Amino acid sequence: MELFEAHFREAVKSRVALLDRIMQYIVKRKGKQMRPMFVFLSARLGGPVTDATYRAASLVELLHTATLVHDDVVDDSLERRGFFSINALWKNKIAVLVGDYLLSKGLLLSLDNGDFAALQILSRAVKMMSEGELLQIEKARNLNLDEQIYYEIIKGKTASLLSSACAAGASTTFKNPEDVVKMQQFGEKVGMAFQIKDDLFDYGSANVGKPTGNDIKEKKLTLPLIYTLNNCDQALKKKLIYIVKNENTRKDKVKFVIDAVTDSGGIRYANTKMTGYRDEALALLHEFEDGEVRQALEQLVRYTTDREY
């Protein structure tokens, strides 16, 4: 990871002073960097890491960062990981261009080195992420309560990048294309579990502390809420929908929704689904030979569902 950080810093350098300053700001405030870890461990499962593996990890992180910068503009969010977002400090126009720059740097990094397999895998992920976000916006308007639609949204929004990270890493070391596909499926299952865990944070729990209700304020339909709306009586359903649509900024009303979801078993249901995806991911992982790398990947998978933030 230390070597990767040097690669990543090199990958985002710019001759434009303003851009370079923003890039340094981004590099210093990096997140958990889980996606590059999945790239390296997926690659290590097939053999020693190569230069192509480092480029694949940089490409994943460049694309992920680009989508976060653009997301903050779309969501009008002024904070990211406890720091000011790019759009908060440099305004929307610059933030959009920075996202575009990161995207183009990622594409060029792969093209200049002939990493076409990784580029194809990741370009598909960017397409799926955009579709997932737009599908969510479309369905949020009429509060679509279909559980299958929800899975389709998170498969595009979150799972596609994690599955691509695993596939891109695997493509740099595995000789058998079937193993790369298997790692892609593994990453998708982990991504699904990861997003459901994120949804659960909105409602709080013993280990998360107080609930945030942010998803409710943004009218996002998450699994605990979808389950509740599909499994409660008509009067409560009507009331919950009204609150989510019209009173989502009132603390007392948001608390009412959170309590209703908890009481109806929505949290428990989402937890069960999350654990199911996690176990499916581990089952795929266990088709590979046991060893230090597989155990590290298993720990990372368990972290996605056990994490507290």
RODO-2510 file (C-alpha; in nm, 4 decimals, decimal comma):
residues 309
     n   res          X          Y          Z
     1     m     0,0000     0,0000     0,0000
     2     e     0,2936     0,2342     0,0655
     3     l     0,4271     0,1684    -0,2832
     4     f     0,0777     0,2152    -0,4226
     5     e     0,0471     0,5575    -0,2591
     6     a     0,3603     0,6723    -0,4415
     7     h     0,2122     0,5364    -0,7679
     8     f    -0,1151     0,7150    -0,7012
     9     r     0,0517     1,0479    -0,6194
    10     e     0,2445     1,0214    -0,9450
    11     a    -0,0735     0,9348    -1,1362
    12     v    -0,2594     1,2510    -1,0273
    13     k     0,0218     1,5036    -1,0829
    14     s    -0,0593     1,8021    -1,2998
    15     r     0,1365     2,0908    -1,4524
    16     v    -0,1538     2,3253    -1,3766
    17     a    -0,0831     2,4762    -1,0333
    18     l    -0,4492     2,4913    -0,9230
    19     l    -0,5105     2,1306    -1,0255
    20     d    -0,1948     2,0120    -0,8536
    21     r    -0,2984     2,1863    -0,5314
    22     i    -0,6399     2,0174    -0,5412
    23     m    -0,4792     1,6808    -0,6170
    24     q    -0,2526     1,7146    -0,3129
    25     y    -0,5601     1,7973    -0,1035
    26     i    -0,7311     1,4800    -0,2311
    27     v    -0,4263     1,2570    -0,1716
    28     k    -0,3819     1,3829     0,1860
    29     r    -0,7456     1,3151     0,2740
    30     k    -0,7751     0,9661     0,1342
    31     g    -1,0325     0,7260     0,2789
    32     k    -0,9944     0,3650     0,3894
    33     q    -0,8590     0,2675     0,0432
    34     m    -1,0451    -0,0595     0,0524
    35     r    -1,0766    -0,0848    -0,3248
    36     p    -0,6995    -0,0828    -0,3905
    37     m    -0,6645    -0,3455    -0,1145
    38     f    -0,9151    -0,5653    -0,2979
    39     v    -0,7167    -0,5106    -0,6210
    40     f    -0,3877    -0,6231    -0,4631
    41     l    -0,5283    -0,9201    -0,2705
    42     s    -0,7296    -1,0424    -0,5721
    43     a    -0,4106    -1,0232    -0,7785
    44     r    -0,2017    -1,1970    -0,5099
    45     l    -0,4484    -1,4854    -0,5124
    46     g    -0,3311    -1,5581    -0,8679
    47     g     0,0401    -1,4852    -0,8281
    48     p     0,2916    -1,2100    -0,7430
    49     v     0,1762    -0,8528    -0,8101
    50     t     0,3076    -0,6824    -1,1240
    51     d     0,3384    -0,3227    -1,2458
    52     a     0,0014    -0,3786    -1,4134
    53     t    -0,1475    -0,4541    -1,0699
    54     y    -0,0278    -0,1176    -0,9358
    55     r    -0,1755     0,0553    -1,2405
    56     a    -0,5046    -0,1299    -1,1941
    57     a    -0,5158    -0,0174    -0,8290
    58     s    -0,4409     0,3425    -0,9327
    59     l    -0,7099     0,3262    -1,2023
    60     v    -0,9670     0,1997    -0,9506
    61     e    -0,8780     0,4734    -0,7016
    62     l    -0,8781     0,7446    -0,9703
    63     l    -1,2232     0,6430    -1,0911
    64     h    -1,3554     0,6045    -0,7376
    65     t    -1,2248     0,9499    -0,6412
    66     a    -1,3705     1,1033    -0,9589
    67     t    -1,7151     0,9629    -0,8767
    68     l    -1,6922     1,0912    -0,5162
    69     v    -1,6020     1,4425    -0,6355
    70     h    -1,8938     1,4382    -0,8801
    71     d    -2,1275     1,2862    -0,6174
    72     d    -2,0579     1,5734    -0,3792
    73     v    -2,1590     1,8181    -0,6528
    74     v    -2,4760     1,6218    -0,7341
    75     d    -2,5700     1,5877    -0,3649
    76     d    -2,4684     1,9470    -0,2846
    77     s    -2,2537     1,8018    -0,0075
    78     l    -2,0051     2,0314     0,1645
    79     e    -1,8240     1,7602     0,3573
    80     r    -1,6382     1,4415     0,2710
    81     r    -1,4743     1,2197     0,5355
    82     g    -1,4940     1,4983     0,7932
    83     f    -1,3162     1,7516     0,5685
    84     f    -1,4485     2,0113     0,3255
    85     s    -1,5455     1,8619    -0,0101
    86     i    -1,3822     1,9906    -0,3298
    87     n    -1,6993     2,1799    -0,4290
    88     a    -1,7149     2,3433    -0,0829
    89     l    -1,3639     2,4842    -0,1219
    90     w    -1,3401     2,5488    -0,4955
    91     k    -1,7064     2,5610    -0,6095
    92     n    -1,9018     2,3291    -0,8400
    93     k    -1,7491     2,4215    -1,1764
    94     i    -1,3956     2,3398    -1,0619
    95     a    -1,5146     2,0226    -0,8814
    96     v    -1,6800     1,8892    -1,2000
    97     l    -1,3642     1,9590    -1,4017
    98     v    -1,1490     1,7920    -1,1329
    99     g    -1,3701     1,4815    -1,1549
   100     d    -1,3297     1,4842    -1,5349
   101     y    -0,9530     1,5228    -1,4970
   102     l    -0,9295     1,2240    -1,2604
   103     l    -1,1373     1,0162    -1,5005
   104     s    -0,9169     1,1053    -1,7984
   105     k    -0,5961     1,0394    -1,5990
   106     g    -0,7265     0,6914    -1,5190
   107     l    -0,8139     0,6181    -1,8824
   108     l    -0,4752     0,7415    -2,0067
   109     l    -0,2852     0,5473    -1,7415
   110     s    -0,4360     0,2264    -1,8795
   111     l    -0,4215     0,3183    -2,2486
   112     d    -0,0589     0,4341    -2,2367
   113     n     0,0418     0,0981    -2,0886
   114     g    -0,1847    -0,1272    -2,2959
   115     d    -0,3883    -0,2428    -1,9938
   116     f    -0,6961    -0,3030    -2,2064
   117     a    -0,8485    -0,5757    -1,9893
   118     a    -0,8470    -0,3542    -1,6785
   119     l    -0,9734    -0,0577    -1,8800
   120     q    -1,2651    -0,2573    -2,0216
   121     i    -1,3570    -0,3909    -1,6764
   122     l    -1,3481    -0,0461    -1,5134
   123     s    -1,5215     0,1402    -1,7985
   124     r    -1,8129    -0,1002    -1,7605
   125     a    -1,8205    -0,0186    -1,3885
   126     v    -1,8396     0,3591    -1,4531
   127     k    -2,1326     0,2982    -1,6900
   128     m    -2,3109     0,0832    -1,4291
   129     m    -2,2462     0,3384    -1,1522
   130     s    -2,4031     0,6194    -1,3575
   131     e    -2,7022     0,3991    -1,4423
   132     g    -2,7417     0,2989    -1,0768
   133     e    -2,7395     0,6606    -0,9559
   134     l    -2,9889     0,7700    -1,2228
   135     l    -3,2151     0,4731    -1,1496
   136     q    -3,2119     0,5703    -0,7819
   137     i    -3,3062     0,9308    -0,8619
   138     e    -3,5875     0,8119    -1,0899
   139     k    -3,7293     0,5668    -0,8337
   140     a    -3,6939     0,8101    -0,5401
   141     r    -3,9373     1,0466    -0,7119
   142     n    -4,2281     0,8046    -0,6881
   143     l    -4,0960     0,6079    -0,3876
   144     n    -4,0765     0,2792    -0,5749
   145     l    -4,0965    -0,0002    -0,3177
   146     d    -3,9733    -0,2927    -0,5259
   147     e    -3,6959    -0,4812    -0,3451
   148     q    -3,5542    -0,6092    -0,6748
   149     i    -3,5175    -0,2543    -0,8055
   150     y    -3,3255    -0,1694    -0,4879
   151     y    -3,0798    -0,4555    -0,5545
   152     e    -3,0426    -0,3367    -0,9137
   153     i    -2,9605     0,0158    -0,7894
   154     i    -2,6943    -0,0921    -0,5386
   155     k    -2,5485    -0,3443    -0,7827
   156     g    -2,4762    -0,0515    -1,0166
   157     k    -2,4045     0,2185    -0,7597
   158     t    -2,1684     0,0357    -0,5236
   159     a    -2,1112    -0,3282    -0,6106
   160     s    -1,9974    -0,2627    -0,9698
   161     l    -1,6807    -0,0769    -0,8630
   162     l    -1,5850    -0,3336    -0,5993
   163     s    -1,6462    -0,6232    -0,8394
   164     s    -1,4381    -0,4423    -1,1019
   165     a    -1,1581    -0,3835    -0,8507
   166     c    -1,1396    -0,7583    -0,7824
   167     a    -1,1636    -0,8490    -1,1519
   168     a    -0,9059    -0,5879    -1,2571
   169     g    -0,6608    -0,7119    -0,9938
   170     a    -0,7205    -1,0755    -1,0878
   171     s    -0,6757    -0,9967    -1,4592
   172     t    -0,3127    -0,8958    -1,3930
   173     t    -0,2071    -1,2361    -1,2522
   174     f    -0,4589    -1,5135    -1,3261
   175     k    -0,4113    -1,7054    -1,6509
   176     n    -0,7621    -1,8593    -1,6521
   177     p    -1,0383    -1,6103    -1,7524
   178     e    -1,2880    -1,8127    -1,5446
   179     d    -1,0961    -1,7208    -1,2287
   180     v    -1,1228    -1,3516    -1,3197
   181     v    -1,5013    -1,3917    -1,3620
   182     k    -1,5195    -1,5706    -1,0272
   183     m    -1,3334    -1,2839    -0,8586
   184     q    -1,5692    -1,0364    -1,0246
   185     q    -1,8692    -1,2262    -0,8817
   186     f    -1,6963    -1,2375    -0,5428
   187     g    -1,6447    -0,8598    -0,5483
   188     e    -2,0066    -0,8004    -0,6453
   189     k    -2,1348    -0,9989    -0,3457
   190     v    -1,9012    -0,8065    -0,1135
   191     g    -2,0203    -0,4790    -0,2677
   192     m    -2,3852    -0,5691    -0,2093
   193     a    -2,3129    -0,6511     0,1562
   194     f    -2,1077    -0,3298     0,1893
   195     q    -2,3957    -0,1102     0,0656
   196     i    -2,6569    -0,2763     0,2867
   197     k    -2,4238    -0,2131     0,5820
   198     d    -2,4096     0,1530     0,4783
   199     d    -2,7906     0,1616     0,4713
   200     l    -2,8029     0,0194     0,8229
   201     f    -2,5806     0,3014     0,9541
   202     d    -2,8669     0,5404     0,8803
   203     y    -3,0771     0,3702     1,1456
   204     g    -2,8021     0,3306     1,4038
   205     s    -2,7467     0,0168     1,6088
   206     a    -2,5599    -0,0968     1,9175
   207     n    -2,2184    -0,0502     1,7568
   208     v    -2,2893     0,2499     1,5341
   209     g    -2,4214     0,4780     1,8018
   210     k    -2,6876     0,7312     1,7185
   211     p    -2,8848     0,7051     1,3912
   212     t    -2,8310     0,9762     1,1286
   213     g    -3,1487     0,9585     0,9188
   214     n    -2,9549     1,1116     0,6262
   215     d    -3,0967     0,8674     0,3715
   216     i    -3,4499     0,9513     0,4886
   217     k    -3,3759     1,3251     0,4519
   218     e    -3,2540     1,2581     0,0970
   219     k    -3,5612     1,0406     0,0218
   220     k    -3,3340     0,7448    -0,0525
   221     l    -3,5126     0,4129    -0,0412
   222     t    -3,2960     0,1738     0,1549
   223     l    -3,3599    -0,1917     0,2315
   224     p    -3,4799    -0,1513     0,5953
   225     l    -3,7369     0,1084     0,4818
   226     i    -3,8488    -0,0897     0,1742
   227     y    -3,9077    -0,3976     0,3911
   228     t    -4,1054    -0,1930     0,6450
   229     l    -4,3256    -0,0264     0,3825
   230     n    -4,4013    -0,3634     0,2230
   231     n    -4,4793    -0,5334     0,5555
   232     c    -4,6754    -0,2812     0,7654
   233     d    -5,0451    -0,1911     0,7715
   234     q    -5,1858     0,0560     0,5203
   235     a    -5,2255     0,3454     0,7691
   236     l    -4,8615     0,3301     0,8844
   237     k    -4,7401     0,2888     0,5270
   238     k    -4,9289     0,6028     0,4222
   239     k    -4,7878     0,7981     0,7159
   240     l    -4,4283     0,6843     0,6525
   241     i    -4,4481     0,7710     0,2828
   242     y    -4,5896     1,1138     0,3678
   243     i    -4,3041     1,1815     0,6120
   244     v    -4,0333     1,0688     0,3687
   245     k    -4,1837     1,2844     0,0915
   246     n    -4,2862     1,5969     0,2829
   247     e    -4,1453     1,6052     0,6369
   248     n    -3,8020     1,4499     0,5912
   249     t    -3,6172     1,7422     0,7492
   250     r    -3,8078     1,7359     1,0791
   251     k    -3,6055     1,5539     1,3448
   252     d    -3,9087     1,4213     1,5328
   253     k    -4,0613     1,2839     1,2098
   254     v    -3,7346     1,1225     1,0993
   255     k    -3,7110     0,9613     1,4439
   256     f    -4,0654     0,8276     1,3970
   257     v    -3,9575     0,6594     1,0698
   258     i    -3,6425     0,5147     1,2307
   259     d    -3,8462     0,3742     1,5230
   260     a    -4,1082     0,2273     1,2881
   261     v    -3,8408     0,0585     1,0765
   262     t    -3,6753    -0,0857     1,3879
   263     d    -4,0045    -0,2077     1,5377
   264     s    -4,1213    -0,3698     1,2137
   265     g    -3,8086    -0,5861     1,1798
   266     g    -3,6618    -0,3873     0,8897
   267     i    -3,3192    -0,3716     1,0539
   268     r    -3,3202    -0,7428     1,1274
   269     y    -3,4271    -0,8246     0,7707
   270     a    -3,1542    -0,6077     0,6151
   271     n    -2,8968    -0,7634     0,8467
   272     t    -2,9996    -1,1107     0,7316
   273     k    -2,9725    -1,0108     0,3645
   274     m    -2,6313    -0,8493     0,4236
   275     t    -2,5007    -1,1626     0,5963
   276     g    -2,6360    -1,3710     0,3074
   277     y    -2,4358    -1,1733     0,0510
   278     r    -2,1267    -1,1892     0,2723
   279     d    -2,1562    -1,5687     0,3010
   280     e    -2,2031    -1,6052    -0,0762
   281     a    -1,8833    -1,4022    -0,1251
   282     l    -1,6930    -1,6239     0,1198
   283     a    -1,8226    -1,9391    -0,0520
   284     l    -1,6784    -1,8138    -0,3841
   285     l    -1,3521    -1,7227    -0,2130
   286     h    -1,3246    -2,0692    -0,0601
   287     e    -1,3097    -2,2198    -0,4100
   288     f    -0,9518    -2,0904    -0,4186
   289     e    -0,6623    -2,2506    -0,2350
   290     d    -0,6306    -2,1610     0,1326
   291     g    -0,3374    -1,9496     0,2439
   292     e    -0,2316    -1,6131     0,3791
   293     v    -0,3828    -1,4168     0,0897
   294     r    -0,7196    -1,5907     0,1005
   295     q    -0,7363    -1,5364     0,4772
   296     a    -0,6548    -1,1665     0,4332
   297     l    -0,9342    -1,1363     0,1757
   298     e    -1,1709    -1,3117     0,4139
   299     q    -1,0797    -1,0624     0,6892
   300     l    -1,1476    -0,7760     0,4496
   301     v    -1,4876    -0,9242     0,3610
   302     r    -1,5776    -0,9614     0,7279
   303     y    -1,4638    -0,6048     0,7889
   304     t    -1,7183    -0,4760     0,5334
   305     t    -2,0050    -0,6164     0,7397
   306     d    -1,8566    -0,5721     1,0897
   307     r    -1,7194    -0,2167     1,0480
   308     e    -1,8499     0,0587     1,2732
   309     y    -1,8242     0,3507     1,0299
***
